[in-house]
Amino acid sequence: MTDKRMMILIAGPYRSGTGDDPQKMAENLRRLEEASYPIFKAGHVPMIGEWVALPIWHTAGGKEVGDALYDEILHPTAGRLIERCDAVLRLAGESKGADNDVRLAKERGIPVYYHLDEVPRYEG
């Protein structure tokens, strides 16, 4: 239990292992999003980097996954979000980006959870 609401970044595979197949990437995003409601029910605010980064990339003129603009926006957005988040939930699966999110969280000294049942409920 915690007396503080947290913004929790959900980190896990998005592009990794997809071969840049849009359908596989969408499935990975849905998997990340599946963790959002349990975090919300626990009294917190879920956040996924792609929720923020993808609209920025599209608006900036992004055309192909992995283009220079994609690299300029996607991972740096997650890094900026971690500066504002109170914790990270690292979902299973190989992902260099999610591993970097964990590294940044540890550098900031914020909690990293590896299972939803580790996320404390808000009791404010």
N, C-alpha and C positions, 0 to 999 in steps of 0.2 A: 504494500500500500504506500501511497505517496500523497502528500498534501499539495503537490504542484502538478499542474497540467504540463505535459511535455509535447513538443513537436518532435515526432520521431520519423527519421528518414528511413524508408524501406529500401534496402540495397540488395541486389541480386542480379542474376543474369538478365540482360535485355538483348544485347546484340550477340553476345558470346555464343558460339556453337550453332548459329543460325545460317551461316553462309550468306548473311544479309538478305535472307528470304523474308519479305514483309509479313507473310502469314505467321512464320515462326516467331518473329519479333513481336507481333501482336499477341501471340499466345504467351510469350514471356512477360509482356506488360500486364496481361490479365492475371498471370500468376502473382506478380508483384502486388497488383491491386486487390487480390483476394485477402491480403493481410491488412488492408486499410480499414475494413469494417470492424474487425476485432480490436484494433487499436483505438478506433473511435469509441466503441462500446466501453473500453477501459477508461474512457474519459480524456483521451488525448487527441492530438491533431496528427493524422498520418500525412506524410509527404513522400512523393516519389520524384526524383530528379527529372525524369522524362516528362512529367506533367508540366514542368516549367520550361525545360530546354527545347522540347520539340516545337512548341508554338514559336519560340524565339527563332529557331533554325528555319522554320517554314517562312516566317515573316521576313527574315533576312535574305531569303532567296535560295535556301538550301534545296538541292535537287536530288542528290544521290547520297545514300548512307555511306559514310566514310570519306566524303569529300572534305576539302580543306575547311569549309565553313562548319561542317559537322564536328570536326575535331576541335575547332576553335570554340565551339559552344557547349557540346554535350558534357564532357567530363568537368570542365571548369564550372559549369552551373552547379553540379553536385558539390563541388568543393566550396562554392559560395554558400550553398544551402547549409552545409555542415557547420559553417560559422554561426548560423542562426538556430540550428537544431539542438535539442537537449539530449538526444540519444539516437542510436542507429539500430535498426533491426536487420541483421545480415541473414538473408535467406540462403538455403543450400544451393550449390551449383557453382561451377567454375565461372569466374568473372573478374577480370583484371580491374575493371572500374569499381566493382563492389569491394574488392580487396583494398583498393586505394581509399575508398570511403571509410573502411574500418581503420586503416592506418591514420587517416586524418582525424577521425573521432578519438582515437587513442592519444594522438598528439594533443588534442584539445582537452583530454581528460574527461570526456563524456562517456556514459555507459554504452556498451555494445551488447545487444541481446542476440541470441542465436535461435531462440524459439519464442513463439508468441506467449507461451505460458510464463516466460521470464519477465514480461512487461508488467510492471506494477500497476495496479488499479488506482485511479485517482479517487481519493476520499476527502475532498475539500469541503 
